[in-house]
Structures are given as structure tokens and as C-alpha cells.
Amino acid sequence: MSRSPDRDLELRCVRLGFIPLTDCAVLVAAREQGFFARHGLDVRLCREPSWANIRDKVDSGALDGAHMLAPMALAAGQGVPGAGIRPITTAFSLGLNGNAITVSRGLYQRLQEADPVAMATRPITARALKTVIAADQRAGRPPLTFATVFSFSAHDLQLRYWLAAAGIDPDRDVRLVVIPPPRVADHLEAGLIDGYCVGEPWNSQAVARASGCILISGHELWNNAPEKVLGMTEAWADAHPRTHRALIMALLEAAAWLDDPVNRPQAVECLADEAYVDVPAELIARAMIGEVVYEPGSAPRSQPDFHVFSRYAANFPWLSHAVWFMTQMVRWGLIEHPADWLQAARCVYRPDRYREAAQELGWPSPSRDTKLEGEHPDPWTLAQAGHSLILGPDRFFDGRVFDPQAADRYLGSFVPFPVSDSSLSSQESS
């Protein structure tokens, strides 16, 4: 390191919130493996029960920052009601992938009977579900209920994207509700919902209980999709620039530690502790080790990129990721159309601050802020002066390619559904 770790920090004691999910692993590893301390930080990790709690406590200053939903941060930057009052900023992605769509055993059986070919083809589309929904509508049955974890979340947008690709209107053909991650499997088992999109280990929990089946992982929906970020208010980051940089440096080192396969078993045991995720280690291990069980009693399927914490420039806050999220939020009436997509993204995502932290560590970082999303089915090389970076596959399950420089054209390429008047109010914010 180029300086004494705590010589010039504005703040040493920092409170960071998290939700019990496997993708809080970077925060946990940074604390438990001593990376925070190495950079002069005394970080208290505060377990929170819901994303609404995260929003409110960061907004009020009860937390300095948090494991945060990227679309929540972007919606707050747009001043959207329900996303927070104060502008949020992020300079660090906590990793790639980690979500899945899970349905009840009963619905899974109906899907197999409705379209066995679609259900046998990976990645599984919602084609069979469309057939089931049409049959229910003809019979006058109530719509199926699916849960996501927050209105402004990758989970909500991924579920909507998957449904809409099969011609299912997520605002009219199904009922969407919000349930905090640790409670979704309980709701599924009780028959209160028919499916959900959530992060691990709460998909594997339903499979282990034999109450649910995983249909498609987030990685299958969009290879190496962005997920959570380290979020804090813009005011906090501006007031504590050196502390913020030290946090990013510690998290970069923790993420690299996590992506060493030798360390994953230790990380699993740590996450299983009651202070963090508090579920049996074998459930956490499924996604963390990359051996996912999709159905009760079935053999594990290898998915080594189910969780990516450092590889593929996973921690870089790509503006193209931010703009994609915003196109989907505009698509579903969750935010207003920005006057300038990239400028709106820059108000929240700060690749410049990431680069400052990476440079102080002597680590390479991308020299540009955007890239095409969806055109690489295999790992590829981002060539740039001085060094090259290996990035991961970024294919969407429907074959689309997203150019952040042409966001309006991309948004206009989707078959429109009528915008629901209740888009912002139909989901709870708990």
C-alpha cells in the first residue's frame, strides 16, 4: 500500500447494512478476513430484514452505506417516490449473477404437462407458463401470484423481462407482490404465492424443502448480469472521500479472495453463521460452489458462474449496466424517461471513484465506462492500452444485444404492453 492505512481517513467506524443473501459475501469476507481492518476501517455489519429497511436507514443516516439493489439506487437518483429521498451513489458492484426464478411443485407439474418440450429446453422460457395462464384465464381462475423482493430491483426487472419475452404481461396476466428475501420460501410452501425471483440461498431452500423447483438462474437469463452494489448517499460519499476509497479497496481485495475456489468453502461456513445468512451451509454451498440442484431429488447441475465476485471486472460500475436497468424501469412505468440516459447513469454510478481505488492498489480497471451487452457467448478480451481484461459471456437468453448509446432504439424494439396505471403502487414496499 502507498500510505498508512488510517492516517487520513475522515471516519474509521463505518456501519454497513446487508440483507441475508449469499451475495453479501464480499462485505462479510472483507470483515472476517481482515480486509477492512487492513485499510484502517472498523466496519460494523448490520443485518436488516428487508430492502425497505436498507432504504430507510441509509436515507436517514442510521447506516453509512449498504449492500443495495442497483435499481433502487438508480430510482433514488431519479427522485422516484418509494426509492428514497436523498440521492444515492455507487462506485462498486458487489458481484455478478446470483438470482433465480423458482415456482411451486404444483405449478412446475402444470408447466411440464402444458409444454414438455419448452420445459426440457435450457434456458427455460416462460412459453409453458403462457399456456398455463391462458388456460386459467379461459377457466376464470385468479391470476398466478409471483413475488419479487422490492419494486426497484434486478429481481423485479428480470422476472418481468422473462415473462414478457413469452408474451406475458407482468402487470395484467400475473399478480406481482413484494416479499423480503428470507420469507419467500415460507410463502411458497404455505401456498400464498406460486413463484418468485430472489437471490440465493432462498431458491435452494425451496428445493431442499421439496416445495419448489428452480426454473432458470439469473446467469441463464443474462450471462454475468449485474446485481447488488455498495450504495450510500451522495452526501456521505462526498463528505468522506478517503473513507469511501478505503472501503472500495478493501472490498476489491475481499472479492478477489472470494473468487479463489480454495476460499469458497471457508466463505460458505462463514455465511452460514447466525450473524449473517443463518441457514445450513449445504444450502449456501450449492450456488457458491456452482453445483445447483434445480429440482428436489435431481442431480446438481454445474454452473460455475452462478456467483462471480471479482472475475470479469465484476466490481466495475459499468454505465451500460445502469442504463439497461433504466430502460427496463422506463419500459414498465417505474421511472420517467431521462433526458440523457448516460448522464442520468453518471449521477449514480461513479466509475471514476472505482478507478481511483483500483489505481491506489495498483490494479487494472476498464478504461471506458460502457460496453455492448449481449453480444458475447464466451469469455472475451477487452483490449486497452497497457493491459487487457478478460470479461465473461454477457448473452441474454433471448439473444438481444443492448447498446447503451442507442437506448431509445433498444427500448422501442420491445412489443409494448399497455402501461398499468398502478405500476408504482401495485407492489408493496416492505
Buried (B, 14 or more C-beta within 10 A) or exposed (E): EEEEBBEEBEBBEBBBBBBBBBBBBBBBBBBBBEBBBBBBBEBEBBBBBBBBBBBBBBBEEEBBBBBBBBBBBBBBBBEBEBBBEBBBBBBBBBBBBBBBBBBBBEBBEBBBEBBEEBBEEEBBBBBBBBBBBBEBEEEEEEBBBBBBBBBBBBBBBBBBBBBBBBBBBBBEBBBBBBBBBBBBBBBBBEEBBBBBBBBBBBBBBBBBBEBBBBBBBBBBBBBBBBBBBBBBBBEBBEEBEBBBBBBBBBBBBBBBBBBEEEBBEBBBEBBBEEEBBEBEBEBBBBBBBBBBBBBBEEEEBEBEBBBBBBBBBBBBBBBBBBBBBBBBBBBBBBBEBBEEBBEBBBBBBBBEBBBBBBEBBEBBBBBEBBBBBBBBEEBBEBEEEEEEBEBBBBBBBBEBEBBBEEBEEBBEEBEEBEEBEEBBEBBBBB
